[in-house]
Amino acid sequence: MAEKNFFEVWSKESPETMKGFMDFTGGLMKNSGLDEKTFQLIYMAIQASRGGLGSVAAHAGFAKKAGATRDEVKGAILLTLMTNGINGVSDALALALDSYDNTPV
């Protein structure tokens, strides 16, 4: 049996908390003062630096849909070298670029 993704399980098991979380994050995005592309690139870099690889993959696709170039996605991941060393890059660079390359616009 295929493994369910976290959001599928969460939406089934606790739809109220998922909705609350999504409303909260939507509010953060809307009131961040950042355009969608910049928000996605920053969030992806933060997740890369903390090892959130599922988020890196998802937000690389969201960044592409928001108009980010492949070089911008790559740059956001490489920027984590300054704060996190090689860890975020080694785990996330190939994943982010693969997700970007395979996300339809």
Secondary structure, 3 states (H helix, E strand, C coil): CCCCCHHHHHHHHCHHHHHHHHHHHHHHHHCCCCCHHHHHHHHHHHHHHHCCHHHHHHHHHHHHHCCCCHHHHHHHHHCCHHHHCHHHHHHHHHHHHHHHHCCCC
